[in-house]
Amino acid sequence: MNRPKTAPQGLIIGVFLVLTAFVAAVAPLPIMYRSLGIVAASYLAFGVSGLPYAFFAAIVAPPIGLISADIDWVIMLPIVLSSNLLALLGLELTWRYPAILISPILLIIPQLFVMQASKQQLFKVNLPWEADSSTWIALHATVAITGVLLAIILQSRRNKNP
């Protein structure tokens, strides 16, 4: 289990990272970068402040992105939410070294499923990521692996300096 930083530091940093995820969700950026910002802020929040802040950033920030009134964000919202939820569950349940593989895999499984299903005749849908879905998945996997490694490093530093 990940031990959160002691109060007020953990609270301040956790709130800052949650607000960073909110800003990433509503920023006038392409949807891929908005989603990557939310994922990165969630993993950092987990590493610094613990699971409650990470879940809050990963689950509440994407719907806040609806404020930007971007129809592409509305279309991708279920994929982003399910990916974030599975990634953080995998991170918490397999914490430490197995999480380096499990959490990124769980992050990209919904994305891979949607990519394959949207190519089938029954589920044919034009998604906003159609041109660069493999780039989307690769970048999300890279950010997830980096986030897990940073969380492990932050926790090991915190354990050395109690």
C-alpha positions as CSV (number, residue, x, y, z in Angstrom):
1,M,0.0,0.0,0.0
2,N,1.1,3.5,-0.7
3,R,1.6,5.6,2.4
4,P,0.5,9.2,1.8
5,K,2.7,12.2,2.8
6,T,2.1,13.6,6.2
7,A,-0.6,16.3,6.5
8,P,-0.4,19.6,5.4
9,Q,2.2,18.7,2.8
10,G,0.2,15.8,1.3
11,L,-3.0,17.9,1.4
12,I,-1.5,20.9,-0.3
13,I,0.3,18.9,-3.0
14,G,-2.7,16.6,-3.5
15,V,-5.0,19.5,-4.0
16,F,-2.6,21.1,-6.4
17,L,-2.3,18.0,-8.5
18,V,-6.1,17.6,-8.6
19,L,-6.4,21.2,-9.7
20,T,-3.8,20.5,-12.3
21,A,-5.9,17.6,-13.7
22,F,-8.9,19.9,-13.8
23,V,-6.9,22.5,-15.7
24,A,-5.7,19.8,-18.1
25,A,-9.3,18.7,-18.7
26,V,-10.6,22.1,-19.7
27,A,-7.5,23.5,-21.5
28,P,-7.9,24.4,-25.1
29,L,-5.6,21.5,-26.2
30,P,-6.1,18.5,-28.4
31,I,-8.0,15.8,-26.6
32,M,-5.0,13.5,-26.5
33,Y,-2.9,16.0,-24.5
34,R,-5.8,16.7,-22.2
35,S,-6.2,13.0,-21.5
36,L,-2.4,12.6,-21.0
37,G,-2.4,15.6,-18.6
38,I,-5.1,13.9,-16.5
39,V,-3.3,10.6,-16.4
40,A,0.0,12.2,-15.5
41,A,-1.6,14.3,-12.7
42,S,-3.4,11.2,-11.3
43,Y,-0.2,9.1,-11.1
44,L,1.7,12.0,-9.5
45,A,-1.1,12.5,-7.0
46,F,-1.0,8.8,-6.2
47,G,2.8,9.0,-5.6
48,V,2.7,12.1,-3.5
49,S,-0.6,12.2,-1.7
50,G,-2.2,8.7,-2.0
51,L,-5.1,7.0,-3.6
52,P,-8.0,9.4,-2.7
53,Y,-6.4,12.3,-4.5
54,A,-5.4,10.1,-7.5
55,F,-9.0,8.8,-7.8
56,F,-10.4,12.3,-7.5
57,A,-8.2,13.6,-10.2
58,A,-8.8,10.6,-12.5
59,I,-12.6,10.3,-12.1
60,V,-13.7,13.9,-11.5
61,A,-11.4,15.8,-13.9
62,P,-12.7,14.2,-17.2
63,P,-16.3,15.2,-16.7
64,I,-15.1,18.7,-15.8
65,G,-13.6,18.8,-19.2
66,L,-17.2,19.0,-20.5
67,I,-17.1,22.7,-19.6
68,S,-15.0,23.2,-22.8
69,A,-18.0,22.1,-24.9
70,D,-15.9,20.0,-27.1
71,I,-17.9,17.3,-28.8
72,D,-14.8,15.1,-29.3
73,W,-14.3,15.1,-25.6
74,V,-17.8,14.0,-25.0
75,I,-17.3,11.1,-27.4
76,M,-14.0,10.0,-25.7
77,L,-15.2,10.6,-22.2
78,P,-16.3,6.9,-21.5
79,I,-13.0,5.6,-22.8
80,V,-11.0,8.1,-20.7
81,L,-13.0,7.4,-17.5
82,S,-12.8,3.6,-17.8
83,S,-9.1,3.7,-18.6
84,N,-8.3,5.9,-15.7
85,L,-10.4,3.8,-13.3
86,L,-8.8,0.5,-14.3
87,A,-5.3,1.9,-14.3
88,L,-5.6,3.3,-10.7
89,L,-7.3,0.1,-9.5
90,G,-4.4,-1.9,-11.0
91,L,-1.9,0.5,-9.4
92,E,-3.4,0.2,-6.0
93,L,-4.0,-3.6,-6.0
94,T,-0.6,-4.6,-7.4
95,W,1.4,-1.8,-5.8
96,R,5.1,-1.8,-6.2
97,Y,6.9,-3.6,-8.9
98,P,4.0,-5.6,-10.5
99,A,2.2,-2.3,-11.0
100,I,4.9,-1.2,-13.5
101,L,3.3,-3.6,-16.0
102,I,-0.3,-4.1,-14.7
103,S,-1.4,-0.5,-14.4
104,P,-0.3,0.6,-17.9
105,I,-1.8,-2.6,-19.4
106,L,-5.1,-1.9,-17.6
107,L,-5.0,1.7,-18.8
108,I,-4.8,0.8,-22.5
109,I,-7.1,-2.3,-22.5
110,P,-10.3,-0.2,-22.9
111,Q,-8.6,1.8,-25.6
112,L,-7.4,-1.2,-27.5
113,F,-10.9,-2.8,-27.2
114,V,-12.6,0.4,-28.6
115,M,-10.0,0.6,-31.3
116,Q,-10.7,-2.9,-32.5
117,A,-14.5,-2.8,-31.9
118,S,-14.9,0.4,-33.8
119,K,-13.5,-1.3,-36.9
120,Q,-16.1,-4.0,-36.9
121,Q,-19.2,-3.4,-39.0
122,L,-21.6,-3.8,-36.0
123,F,-19.8,-1.1,-33.9
124,K,-18.6,1.1,-36.7
125,V,-18.0,4.6,-35.2
126,N,-15.8,7.4,-36.3
127,L,-13.8,8.3,-33.2
128,P,-11.9,11.6,-32.9
129,W,-8.6,9.6,-32.6
130,E,-9.2,7.6,-35.8
131,A,-6.1,9.0,-37.5
132,D,-3.7,8.4,-34.6
133,S,-5.2,5.8,-32.3
134,S,-1.9,3.9,-32.1
135,T,-0.1,7.1,-31.1
136,W,-2.8,7.8,-28.5
137,I,-2.4,4.3,-27.0
138,A,1.5,4.4,-27.1
139,L,1.7,7.8,-25.4
140,H,-0.8,6.8,-22.7
141,A,1.2,3.6,-22.0
142,T,4.4,5.6,-21.8
143,V,2.9,8.2,-19.4
144,A,1.5,5.3,-17.3
145,I,4.8,3.5,-17.0
146,T,6.6,6.8,-16.2
147,G,3.9,7.6,-13.6
148,V,4.2,4.3,-11.9
149,L,8.0,4.5,-11.8
150,L,7.8,8.1,-10.3
151,A,5.3,6.9,-7.7
152,I,7.7,4.1,-6.7
153,I,10.6,6.5,-6.5
154,L,8.7,9.0,-4.5
155,Q,7.5,6.4,-2.0
156,S,11.0,4.9,-1.6
157,R,12.4,8.4,-0.9
158,R,9.6,9.0,1.6
159,N,10.4,5.7,3.4
160,K,14.1,6.6,3.6
161,N,13.3,10.1,5.1
162,P,10.4,9.5,7.5
